[in-house]
């Protein structure tokens, strides 16, 4: 019975830590998410330049940054050559 009680206490503490503690920022979207390209609650599609709401479209994590895409076609183009679109985004000529 002591083992079961210890397990329940540990599980409760684990839940509280993940819900409100160190893991909460990952669940609630407070991690690093493309701060350089957000406009209010919108992001700029790096492929076509269209504004995309942060809760719509497609998203892809690339080098610890979340990029948003207006369509699956733009996402596929980005996946094929991310460096090409990111260099254009920074104003570099390739």
Secondary structure as GFF3:
##gff-version 3
##sequence-region A 1 94
A	DSSP	alpha_helix	2	20	.	.	.	ID=ss1
A	DSSP	alpha_helix	24	27	.	.	.	ID=ss2
A	DSSP	three_ten_helix	35	37	.	.	.	ID=ss3
A	DSSP	beta_strand	38	39	.	.	.	ID=ss4
A	DSSP	beta_strand	42	44	.	.	.	ID=ss5
A	DSSP	beta_strand	51	53	.	.	.	ID=ss6
A	DSSP	beta_strand	58	62	.	.	.	ID=ss7
A	DSSP	beta_strand	65	69	.	.	.	ID=ss8
A	DSSP	alpha_helix	72	80	.	.	.	ID=ss9
A	DSSP	alpha_helix	82	89	.	.	.	ID=ss10
###
